[in-house]
Amino acid sequence: MKLLDYTQGNILSLYWIQEDSLYLYEIPFYGSSRLGVVKGNKLLMTKLTQNNNGVMSLPIPVNSAMSKNALKQSIYLLGKKHYETTDWLGNVRVTYTDKKSWQQNKFALNVSSSQDYYPFGSVMEGRDLEISNYRYSFNGFEKDDEIKGSGNHISWGDYGYDPRVVVRWSPDKLAAKYPWQSPYSVMGNNPILHKELDGRDYAVYVNHETKTVIVKATYYTAKGNTDDYNSAVAATTYWNEQSGKYQYKVGSGKDAVYYDIQFDLNVQEVDNPTLQVNIDKSDFLLEGQTKQITDGSSNTYEVLPDDHSRFKNDDPNKTTEGVTRGGALVSVKESRKSDDTGPHEVGHTLGFGHLIGTIMSEALNEGHTSNINKTIVGQILKNSGLGKSNYHKDYQGSGKGYLQPSTGGKAPSGFESGKVVKKKN
């Protein structure tokens, strides 16, 4: 049984039940990422009991059963806290406890586990040591030895993964973003450079002090290509001008709290836009490579000739004016570089699909307007994990958002369950 931090998805504590008694089993501790765990079997709640008259008593918290006059002692046992060391991919390589040993006239670490991995995560035979069972392993995810034996099953996000056969149990939910790869593949088929691809294309920042929610993304264009750059600037300017028109509402009535929603999309020229996007999203850099965007929210934008093969489709009744591949790679026809096609495709990178009567309508001549609405903004935030509204599946675009750790104080109660409203003048 797990207690989760739903803002970041981190495990806060783990419990187990034996004979109707509740025990605290493990507490992970964190800095900017997980540092290790504290192990223990602390009894928290006793089981239901029945007296001689057949009367059942409620579970009794262990501390409440102590006499008020009992001597309270605080005892800390060394060796229960386990620290982890990881490599550049987040693989847990060595764990050690806070209990030091004295060897050869100096203190030495008390190693509790160590392991080396084959490229896709199987533990090398004879290269592992496990004095104390540690829950986390390859890529920093949980392992579940009860399913297929020691080290043979990794609980990778919301699916299972067998490192011996190198396939996931179920298709990737983001498979449409990566059409060049099998939906059952893992780590982009390159376990040396990549962790699991997370598909992020834009980032959402929250500041509780200034009461703002900011949607950020960057669009790379080829250096020296003025058509690409000017079209991308016009497309991102459209979205930036929507700033302040909508709010994120938390709560109701006089107790409601409102956050202004802003868009901060920018354009940068680089030598190789696609390469730079891959560098930004990678967990490992080769010599000479530098990330321009550290939150992974980068995309590409290009203008191509109208007869380019990228705009071909099999429906004779439809004409493709622009296309967004993988939620991050925008291409616009040359004849459409100055109209609503650019903002429309940028909307796809922000995680929205199609909605008639807005700038996100599927066809420019079918109910198209140059406006957005609260549904579009709501879906953009929802894709990052912010907001309670459930939208139609057609509204889901290919872009994936990532909610950054909030700043500026404490979030109001129910913050993750707010909704988008149009700001009143």
Long-range contacts (C-beta under 8 A, 24 or more apart in sequence): 6-416, 7-403, 7-405, 7-406, 7-411, 7-416, 8-405, 10-34, 15-44, 19-47, 20-47, 20-48, 20-59, 21-45, 21-46, 21-47, 22-59, 26-135, 33-140, 34-84, 34-136, 34-140, 35-83, 35-84, 36-81, 36-82, 36-83, 36-84, 36-95, 37-81, 37-82, 37-134, 37-135, 38-80, 38-81, 38-82, 39-80, 39-81, 39-82, 39-132, 40-80, 79-110, 82-112, 82-132, 82-134, 84-134, 84-136, 86-140, 88-283, 88-284, 89-139, 89-191, 89-194, 89-195, 89-283, 89-284, 90-139, 90-140, 90-195, 90-283, 91-117, 91-137, 91-138, 91-139, 91-140, 92-134, 92-136, 92-137, 92-138, 92-140, 95-132, 95-134, 97-132, 115-151, 117-163, 118-163, 119-191, 119-192, 120-163, 120-166, 120-186, 120-187, 120-191, 121-154, 121-161, 121-163, 121-191, 122-151, 122-152, 122-163, 122-164, 123-150, 123-151, 138-163, 139-187, 139-195, 139-196, 156-186, 156-196, 157-196, 161-186, 174-199, 174-400, 176-398, 177-326, 177-327, 177-328, 177-398, 177-400, 178-326, 179-325, 179-326, 192-284, 193-282, 193-283, 193-284, 194-282, 194-283, 194-284, 195-283, 197-281, 198-281, 198-296, 198-400, 198-402, 199-327, 199-400, 200-281, 200-295, 200-296, 200-297, 200-400, 200-401, 200-402, 201-297, 201-299, 201-327, 201-328, 201-349, 201-350, 201-351, 201-399, 201-400, 201-401, 202-297, 202-299, 202-349, 202-350, 202-351, 202-380, 202-384, 202-399, 202-400, 202-401, 202-402, 203-295, 203-296, 203-297, 203-384, 203-401, 203-402, 203-403, 203-404, 204-381, 204-384, 204-386, 204-401, 204-402, 204-403, 204-404, 205-404, 205-406, 205-407, 206-259, 206-386, 206-403, 206-404, 206-406, 206-407, 206-411, 207-406, 207-407, 207-408, 208-406, 208-407, 208-408, 208-409, 208-410, 208-411, 208-412, 209-407, 209-408, 209-409, 210-408, 211-257, 211-258, 211-259, 211-260, 212-259, 212-260, 212-261, 212-262, 213-248, 213-259, 213-260, 213-261, 213-262, 213-381, 213-386, 214-261, 214-262, 214-263, 214-264, 215-261, 215-262, 215-263, 215-264, 215-265, 215-350, 215-380, 215-381, 215-401, 216-264, 216-265, 216-295, 216-297, 217-265, 217-266, 217-297, 217-298, 217-299, 217-349, 217-350, 218-265, 218-266, 218-267, 218-268, 218-292, 218-293, 218-297, 218-298, 218-299, 219-265, 219-266, 219-267, 219-268, 219-298, 219-299, 219-300, 219-301, 219-330, 219-346, 219-349, 220-267, 220-268, 220-269, 220-270, 220-273, 220-276, 220-277, 220-292, 220-298, 220-299, 220-300, 220-301, 221-267, 221-268, 221-269, 221-270, 221-273, 221-300, 221-301, 221-302, 222-269, 222-270, 222-271, 222-272, 222-273, 222-302, 223-269, 223-270, 223-271, 224-269, 225-269, 225-302, 225-303, 227-303, 227-334, 227-337, 228-301, 228-302, 228-303, 229-267, 229-269, 230-337, 231-301, 231-303, 231-332, 231-337, 231-338, 231-342, 232-267, 232-301, 232-330, 232-342, 233-267, 234-338, 234-342, 234-343, 235-301, 235-330, 235-342, 235-343, 235-345, 235-346, 236-265, 236-266, 236-267, 236-346, 238-340, 238-342, 238-343, 238-346, 238-359, 239-263, 239-265, 239-343, 239-346, 239-347, 239-350, 240-264, 240-265, 242-372, 242-377, 244-423, 245-422, 245-423, 246-374, 246-377, 246-420, 246-421, 246-422, 246-423, 247-420, 247-421, 247-422, 247-423, 248-381, 248-386, 248-387, 248-418, 248-419, 248-420, 249-418, 249-419, 249-420, 249-421, 250-412, 250-413, 250-414, 250-415, 250-417, 250-418, 251-412, 251-413, 251-414, 251-418, 257-412, 258-421, 259-418, 260-423, 261-377, 261-381, 261-420, 265-346, 267-301, 268-292, 273-300, 273-301, 273-302, 274-300, 274-329, 277-328, 277-329, 295-402, 295-404, 296-402, 297-402, 298-328, 299-328, 299-329, 299-330, 299-349, 300-328, 300-329, 300-330, 301-330, 301-332, 301-342, 301-346, 302-330, 302-331, 302-332, 303-331, 303-332, 303-333, 303-334, 303-337, 304-331, 304-332, 304-333, 304-334, 305-333, 305-334, 306-333, 306-334, 306-335, 308-333, 318-363, 321-364, 324-348, 324-349, 324-397, 324-398, 324-399, 326-398, 327-351, 327-397, 327-398, 327-399, 327-400, 328-399, 339-364, 340-364, 340-368, 340-370, 347-372, 347-376, 347-397, 348-397, 348-398, 348-399, 349-397, 349-398, 349-399, 350-380, 350-383, 350-397, 350-399, 350-401, 351-379, 351-380, 351-382, 351-383, 351-384, 351-396, 351-397, 351-398, 351-399, 351-400, 351-401, 352-376, 352-379, 352-380, 352-395, 352-396, 352-397, 352-399, 353-394, 353-395, 353-396, 353-397, 354-394, 354-395, 355-394, 355-395, 373-422, 374-420, 374-421, 374-422, 377-420, 378-419, 378-420, 381-420, 385-416, 386-416, 386-418, 387-416, 387-417, 387-418, 387-419, 387-420, 388-416, 388-417, 388-418, 388-419, 389-419, 389-420
